[in-house]
Amino acid sequence: MFDRFDRLADVFQLQKVRKTANEQYLVAAGLPDPTRLPDPHDRAAAAAGFGFAIINVMSVVNLELRAEAPRAPQLTVQVGIDFGSAIAGVIGHMRSGTCGVCGVNSVVSACSCE
């Protein structure tokens, strides 16, 4: 499932900013190269498009799971989008296309609500 999210992040020109932990998948628009999506409206559209796309991916994943195991539990996804400044950095060599970002606490907090 997260491999599919990684491919979608590439399609929408978003940067995965954190390794998947605690069931969270975080991306950022405009990182590491702000010229990739220079216009804030393009960044917003990419983030929203990515959110809708992962909702659709979860529907497909659930169909695939039901085909293999009819009693499999239904998986759900919650999408949170926040906009603002962020500070990104890489310590050492950038591996697997991820980087650390400061300023993502509001999205993490929003996603941790039940």
C-alpha positions in Angstrom: 0.0 0.0 0.0 2.8 2.5 0.9 4.5 1.6 -2.3 1.4 2.9 -4.1 1.5 6.0 -2.0 5.2 6.5 -3.0 4.3 6.3 -6.7 1.4 8.8 -6.3 3.8 11.2 -4.5 6.0 11.0 -7.6 3.0 11.6 -9.9 1.9 14.7 -7.9 5.6 15.9 -7.6 5.4 15.7 -3.8 8.3 14.8 -1.5 7.9 12.2 1.1 9.2 13.9 4.2 9.0 11.2 6.9 9.4 7.5 7.0 6.1 5.8 7.6 5.7 5.5 11.4 2.7 5.2 13.6 0.6 4.6 10.5 1.3 8.2 9.2 2.5 9.0 5.7 3.6 12.6 5.2 4.5 14.5 2.1 5.3 18.1 1.3 4.9 20.2 -1.9 7.9 22.3 -3.0 10.6 20.2 -1.4 13.4 19.7 -1.9 13.3 21.9 -5.0 10.9 24.8 -4.8 11.0 25.3 -8.5 9.3 21.9 -9.0 6.0 23.4 -8.0 6.7 27.2 -7.8 3.2 28.4 -7.5 1.4 28.0 -4.2 -1.8 27.2 -6.0 -0.1 24.3 -7.8 1.2 23.1 -4.5 -2.3 23.2 -3.0 -3.7 21.4 -6.0 -1.0 18.7 -5.8 -1.6 18.1 -2.1 -5.4 17.9 -2.6 -5.1 15.6 -5.6 -2.7 13.4 -3.7 -5.2 13.2 -0.8 -8.1 12.2 -3.1 -5.8 9.7 -4.9 -4.8 7.9 -1.7 -8.5 7.6 -0.7 -9.1 5.9 -4.1 -6.1 3.7 -3.6 -7.5 2.5 -0.3 -10.8 1.6 -2.0 -8.8 -0.6 -4.5 -6.7 -2.1 -1.7 -10.0 -3.1 0.2 -11.4 -4.7 -3.0 -8.2 -6.7 -3.4 -8.2 -7.8 0.3 -11.8 -8.9 0.0 -11.1 -10.9 -3.1 -8.3 -12.8 -1.1 -10.1 -12.9 2.2 -13.8 -12.1 2.3 -13.7 -11.5 6.1 -10.7 -9.1 6.0 -11.3 -5.9 7.9 -11.9 -2.7 6.0 -8.9 -0.4 5.9 -9.5 3.3 6.2 -7.4 6.4 5.5 -7.6 9.9 7.0 -6.2 12.8 5.0 -5.0 16.0 6.6 -3.6 19.0 4.7 -1.8 21.9 6.2 -0.1 24.8 4.5 2.7 27.1 5.7 6.4 27.4 6.0 8.7 24.5 6.7 12.4 23.9 7.3 13.8 20.8 5.7 17.2 19.2 6.0 19.2 16.1 5.3 21.9 14.9 7.6 24.4 12.7 5.7 23.3 11.4 2.3 19.7 11.5 1.2 18.4 8.0 0.9 15.2 6.6 -0.4 13.9 10.1 -1.3 13.0 11.1 2.3 14.1 14.1 4.3 13.4 15.4 7.8 11.1 18.4 8.1 10.3 20.8 10.9 6.9 22.3 11.0 4.7 19.3 10.4 3.3 19.0 14.0 -0.1 20.4 13.1 -0.8 17.7 10.5 0.5 15.0 12.8 -1.7 16.3 15.6 -4.7 16.4 13.2 -4.1 12.9 12.1 -3.8 11.5 15.6 -7.4 12.4 16.5 -9.9 9.6 16.7 
